Amino acid sequence: MAKLIDYRGIVGDKVITGIFQKARGLYGKKIIHLNSTYMGGGVAEILNSLVPLMNDVGLDTGWRIIRGNPDLFTITKKFHNALQGDPINLSDMKKEIYIKASEDFSVFTHLDHDCVIIHDPQPLPLIRYYVKQQPWIWRCHVDISHPNPVLWDFLKAFILKYDLAIVSHETYKKDDIYIEQKVIPPVIDPLSPKNKELSEKDTKRFLKKFGIPIDKPLLTQISRFDKWKDPEGVVRIFKKVKKQIDCRLVLCGSMATDDPEGMKIYQKVVDYSNHLIQSGDIIPITSENNILVNSLQRYSDVVIQKSIREGFGLVVAEALWKKAAVVASNVGGIPLQVIDGETGFLCEPNDEEAFAERIIQLMKDKKLKEKLGQNGKEHIKSNFLITRLLCDYLDVIRSLLS
């Protein structure tokens, strides 16, 4: 498990020293993070790195997962979609199941911490079932720029009791909640298995292990099998690219425990592109393997992220960190990472012709790929590494406890 000092060679001594100094005055403070899953998706990945580092600099930091049955996660998946603009039938039964999960969890979990950090909507109602004697932070990782108004009004009843809300983008701030709001973009951990350096030999070995031939150029999208990632749209783009370049598409996505729709979307994509899967032109993968993801992002000729909505899109930062050529949607937090024409290319999410043109351009122009790749790595290093997130959390916690 990485210690803060292990990042010296990446961010430098000045940054490391500054973080240790920020932690002064917080030594021994008890901090708790709560979310809905320990694996699958960006939140779990961030906490897997952030919690140990918070402990390493002197805070007493824990991480807990809300208990929930399949009904809860079916409902909160609908909440996730509705927060990003989908309609929802917000019945009394849905509300009851959602709230009761937090009420039941509170019986098993005592929160006597100095600061409580709740991630996303699943454990949001917990604040109702504790005698509040410390600051509570709601960390929202999804795009709430245009939430379903009925659901948003329901959730606000819990949010308004919080001391602070953290969102990933300036456009996600809300005028109708009267608590402090801060923008803190997510980050990647450059020393995690998903992002650490790999030799070309190891990269090829892992691709071979998972049955991915390297005899043709690779186009890859790495994301959950989620309608907001539009995997069927990626297949349509691939078909356009393949008319000019004989390449292969890899769709790699994990199945998170709090996402019951994942397997349905995966099966829909398989049915839609079955003949191309049979021919070996498209390879769908559902394995939760960080080294595989690392290998794919390093070896692929182009990494695509065709999101329709996107809270932030950490897979983009991961790919840029590895100097990958990236073509991504101009939505959510992606434009903070991909500067069009400098670190990659942005396209409007429904402009499949533009996606195909940019992918073809990058597959044909090696010098352009190298230029964008180098710029992309430097951009991520300056803005989106775990050390920066640790600084931000230390600042927030210190301000709330002072």
Backbone hydrogen bonds, N-H to C=O, Kabsch-Sander energy under -0.5 kcal/mol:
donor,donor_aa,acceptor,acceptor_aa,energy
6,D,3,K,-1.5
7,Y,4,L,-2.0
8,R,5,I,-1.6
10,I,7,Y,-1.4
11,V,7,Y,-2.5
12,G,7,Y,-0.6
12,G,8,R,-2.2
16,I,12,G,-1.7
17,T,13,D,-2.8
18,G,14,K,-2.2
19,I,15,V,-1.9
20,F,16,I,-2.0
21,Q,17,T,-2.1
22,K,18,G,-2.0
23,A,19,I,-1.6
24,R,21,Q,-1.1
26,L,23,A,-2.2
28,G,58,G,-3.4
29,K,26,L,-2.3
31,I,29,K,-0.7
31,I,60,D,-2.4
32,I,115,C,-1.9
33,H,62,G,-2.0
34,L,117,I,-2.4
35,N,64,R,-1.8
45,E,41,G,-1.5
46,I,42,G,-2.6
47,L,43,V,-2.5
48,N,44,A,-2.1
49,S,45,E,-0.9
49,S,46,I,-0.9
50,L,46,I,-3.3
51,V,47,L,-2.0
53,L,49,S,-1.4
54,M,50,L,-2.6
55,N,51,V,-1.9
56,D,52,P,-2.3
57,V,53,L,-1.6
58,G,55,N,-1.5
59,L,54,M,-2.1
60,D,29,K,-2.6
61,T,59,L,-1.1
62,G,31,I,-2.6
64,R,33,H,-2.9
66,I,35,N,-2.6
72,L,69,N,-0.7
73,F,69,N,-1.6
74,T,70,P,-2.1
75,I,71,D,-2.1
76,T,72,L,-2.9
77,K,73,F,-1.5
78,K,74,T,-1.4
79,F,75,I,-2.1
80,H,76,T,-2.6
81,N,77,K,-2.3
82,A,78,K,-2.5
83,L,79,F,-2.8
84,Q,80,H,-0.9
85,G,82,A,-1.9
86,D,81,N,-2.2
90,L,88,I,-1.1
91,S,89,N,-1.9
95,K,91,S,-2.1
96,E,92,D,-2.4
97,I,93,M,-2.6
98,Y,94,K,-2.4
99,I,95,K,-2.7
100,K,96,E,-2.7
101,A,97,I,-1.5
102,S,98,Y,-0.9
102,S,99,I,-0.5
103,E,99,I,-2.0
104,D,100,K,-3.0
105,F,101,A,-2.0
106,S,102,S,-2.1
107,V,103,E,-0.7
107,V,104,D,-0.9
108,F,104,D,-0.8
108,F,105,F,-0.7
109,T,105,F,-1.2
110,H,108,F,-0.5
112,D,110,H,-0.7
114,D,30,K,-2.3
115,C,30,K,-1.5
116,V,135,P,-2.3
117,I,32,I,-3.0
118,I,116,V,-0.5
118,I,137,I,-3.2
119,H,34,L,-2.9
120,D,118,I,-0.6
120,D,139,R,-3.0
124,L,121,P,-1.4
126,L,123,P,-1.9
127,I,124,L,-1.0
128,R,125,P,-2.2
129,Y,126,L,-2.2
130,Y,127,I,-0.8
132,K,130,Y,-0.9
137,I,116,V,-3.0
138,W,164,L,-2.7
139,R,118,I,-3.6
139,R,137,I,-0.6
140,C,138,W,-0.7
140,C,166,I,-2.7
141,H,139,R,-0.6
144,I,142,V,-0.8
148,N,82,A,-2.4
152,W,148,N,-2.7
153,D,149,P,-2.0
154,F,150,V,-1.6
155,L,151,L,-2.6
156,K,152,W,-2.1
157,A,153,D,-0.7
157,A,154,F,-0.7
158,F,155,L,-1.7
159,I,155,L,-2.1
160,L,156,K,-2.4
161,K,158,F,-1.5
162,Y,159,I,-2.1
163,D,136,W,-2.3
164,L,136,W,-1.1
165,A,180,E,-2.4
166,I,138,W,-2.7
167,V,182,K,-2.6
172,Y,169,H,-1.8
173,K,170,E,-1.3
177,I,174,K,-0.8
180,E,163,D,-0.7
182,K,165,A,-2.6
184,I,167,V,-2.8
184,I,182,K,-0.6
188,I,384,F,-2.2
192,S,189,D,-1.5
195,N,192,S,-1.5
196,K,192,S,-2.3
203,T,199,S,-2.5
204,K,200,E,-2.4
205,R,201,K,-1.9
206,F,202,D,-2.3
207,L,203,T,-2.0
208,K,204,K,-2.3
209,K,205,R,-2.2
210,F,206,F,-1.6
211,G,208,K,-1.7
212,I,207,L,-2.9
219,L,248,R,-2.9
220,T,302,V,-2.1
221,Q,250,V,-2.4
223,S,221,Q,-0.6
223,S,252,C,-1.9
225,F,254,S,-0.6
226,D,224,R,-1.5
229,K,226,D,-1.9
230,D,227,K,-1.1
234,V,230,D,-1.6
235,V,231,P,-1.8
236,R,232,E,-2.0
237,I,233,G,-2.2
238,F,234,V,-2.6
239,K,235,V,-2.2
240,K,236,R,-1.5
241,V,237,I,-2.4
242,K,238,F,-2.9
243,K,239,K,-0.8
243,K,240,K,-0.6
244,Q,241,V,-1.8
245,I,241,V,-2.6
247,C,245,I,-1.3
248,R,217,P,-2.5
249,L,281,D,-2.9
250,V,219,L,-2.6
251,L,283,I,-2.2
252,C,221,Q,-2.4
252,C,250,V,-0.6
253,G,251,L,-0.5
253,G,285,I,-2.7
256,A,254,S,-0.6
257,T,39,M,-0.7
259,D,256,A,-1.6
262,G,259,D,-1.3
265,I,261,E,-2.3
266,Y,262,G,-2.5
267,Q,263,M,-2.5
268,K,264,K,-2.1
269,V,265,I,-2.3
270,V,266,Y,-2.4
271,D,267,Q,-2.6
272,Y,268,K,-2.1
273,S,269,V,-2.0
274,N,271,D,-0.8
276,L,273,S,-0.6
277,I,273,S,-1.9
278,Q,274,N,-2.7
279,S,275,H,-1.4
280,G,277,I,-1.0
281,D,276,L,-1.6
282,I,276,L,-1.7
283,I,249,L,-2.8
285,I,251,L,-3.0
289,N,287,S,-1.2
293,V,289,N,-1.9
294,N,290,N,-2.5
295,S,291,I,-2.6
296,L,292,L,-2.8
297,Q,293,V,-2.6
298,R,294,N,-1.8
299,Y,295,S,-2.4
300,S,296,L,-2.6
301,D,218,L,-1.5
302,V,218,L,-1.7
303,V,325,A,-3.2
304,I,220,T,-2.7
304,I,302,V,-0.5
305,Q,327,V,-2.0
307,S,305,Q,-1.2
308,I,228,W,-3.6
309,R,228,W,-0.8
316,V,313,G,-1.6
317,A,313,G,-0.9
318,E,314,L,-2.5
319,A,315,V,-2.1
320,L,316,V,-2.7
321,W,317,A,-2.4
322,K,318,E,-1.0
322,K,319,A,-0.6
323,K,320,L,-2.0
324,A,319,A,-2.3
326,V,324,A,-0.6
327,V,303,V,-2.3
328,A,345,F,-2.5
329,S,305,Q,-2.2
330,N,347,C,-2.3
331,V,329,S,-1.7
333,G,310,E,-0.9
334,I,331,V,-1.8
336,L,333,G,-1.0
337,Q,333,G,-0.6
337,Q,334,I,-1.8
338,V,334,I,-2.9
339,I,337,Q,-0.8
340,D,338,V,-0.8
341,G,344,G,-3.0
342,E,339,I,-2.8
343,T,339,I,-2.4
344,G,339,I,-1.0
345,F,326,V,-2.4
347,C,328,A,-2.2
351,D,348,E,-2.2
352,E,350,N,-1.5
355,F,351,D,-1.8
356,A,352,E,-2.3
357,E,353,E,-2.5
358,R,354,A,-2.4
359,I,355,F,-2.3
360,I,356,A,-2.5
361,Q,357,E,-2.4
362,L,358,R,-2.3
363,M,359,I,-2.4
364,K,360,I,-1.4
365,D,361,Q,-1.3
366,K,364,K,-0.7
369,K,365,D,-1.9
370,E,366,K,-2.2
371,K,367,K,-2.2
372,L,368,L,-2.6
373,G,369,K,-2.5
374,Q,370,E,-2.2
375,N,371,K,-2.2
376,G,372,L,-2.7
377,K,373,G,-2.0
378,E,374,Q,-1.9
379,H,375,N,-2.1
380,I,376,G,-2.2
381,K,377,K,-2.5
382,S,378,E,-1.8
383,N,379,H,-1.2
384,F,380,I,-2.7
386,I,188,I,-1.7
388,R,385,L,-1.4
389,L,385,L,-1.2
390,L,386,I,-2.3
391,C,387,T,-1.8
392,D,388,R,-2.1
393,Y,389,L,-2.5
394,L,390,L,-2.3
395,D,391,C,-2.2
396,V,392,D,-2.3
397,I,393,Y,-2.8
398,R,394,L,-2.3
399,S,395,D,-2.1
400,L,396,V,-1.9
401,L,397,I,-2.0
402,S,398,R,-1.1
